[in-house]
């Protein structure tokens, strides 16, 4: 079967997904429909904001669907009319079985970890927060269990000491686009040997649950290296934070030291200090630690 003749249904929303969609379109694959989030009001003027996936799909003249409800009969009718052979979902919401099982060959997902490790909503953040030095990407077939379908392809990537969630996200995004097209080719050629996750024991697996505000709070009783990893893993978004007098500060970088570092904002920790170079006081712009300290004077 020719991979370029497969009728592909693509589902995704942010830039991480749009990069793979671009790779498919520029690679000559047959994307017959794109499903993305409805436009949402954003900013002070509450203007409608289009997703990265929608903007790219519109620029290519692709058919775009933006359902509020994924089980809505009219949406399902539209999907059936597209007659998709294969579904690809990246950084989208949870799909009901009636959607992921609709394409003739099923639907696969691109996940930003080496499954079965870091199943969940925040694999990039959690890997850095936990001090990992290696991560990667996995394509797997969707089934009724979250991130537990049969693995199709994987690629490893080093987490560099200077990486934060933003830089790692961008490198994984580019590598992910390549893995997606490779997975489509392998499915079309029939040379995929799916690896089941069914018999993998849960003990020893690290989860990647959604991140909430309290997860981002710096605990000064923790060791400095843990705090530095927390800051890296949450930078630039949603950003680690700490109390400072009557306000809070978002922290965007941090390096552990046994002594205070001049010109930096030093956060005390269990075994020394975490020297922060960039921060953002509540209600103000992001700035260097030097600017902030000069303002205090």
Secondary structure, 3 states (H helix, E strand, C coil): CCHHHCEEEEEECCHHHHHHHHHHHHCCCEEEEEECCCCEEECCCCEEECCHHHHHHHHCCCCEECCCCCCCHHHHHHHHHHCCCEEEEECCCCCCHHHHCCCCCCEEEEECCCCCCCCCCCHHHHHHHCCCCEEEEEEEECCCCCCCCCEEEEEEEECCCCCCHHHHHHHHHHHHHHHHHHHHHHHHHCCCCCECCCCCCCCCCCCCCCCCHHHHECCCCCCHHHHHHHHHHCCCCCCEEEEECCEEEEECCCEEECCCCCCCEEEEECCEEEEECEEEECCCCEEEHHHHHHHHC
